[in-house]
């Protein structure tokens, strides 16, 4: 997998960990209604500890693939995928093992960005700008994000 250097991952406070754990519990049972169309549980193996970690994250579908985004200072799950190349995804009670790859090709990043633009309801939450912002602002927002594509094993 790709070896990329990032600054220290963001810290998650204990209350947030508890809330994320509860959200993962609900998602695994498909008890989150329409939110399950954009949230899944990802389980990765720690790159340092070797322990399995699960967390809910947002996703989009791209054909048979699943695509997720992160800021340029990604969380541990993202770093674990980059280090190990694999993860387990749980979407609407379906659980499957996947291979993850960092999307670096700029044309592909633009294509994925266009898919995100189709979901106007959550665009601002994902990119921190309004969807009708000037093109330079949109491209700057894209520059601040990195994507991983997951393919089923």
Buried (B, 14 or more C-beta within 10 A) or exposed (E): BEEEEBEEEEEBEEEEEEEBEEBBBBBBEEEBEEEBBBBBBBBBBBBEEEEEEBBBBBBBEBEEBBBBBBEEEBBBBBBBBBBBEBBBBBBEEEEEEBBBBBBEEEEBBEEBBEEBEEBEEEBEEBBEBEBEBEEEEBEEBBEBBBBBBBEEE
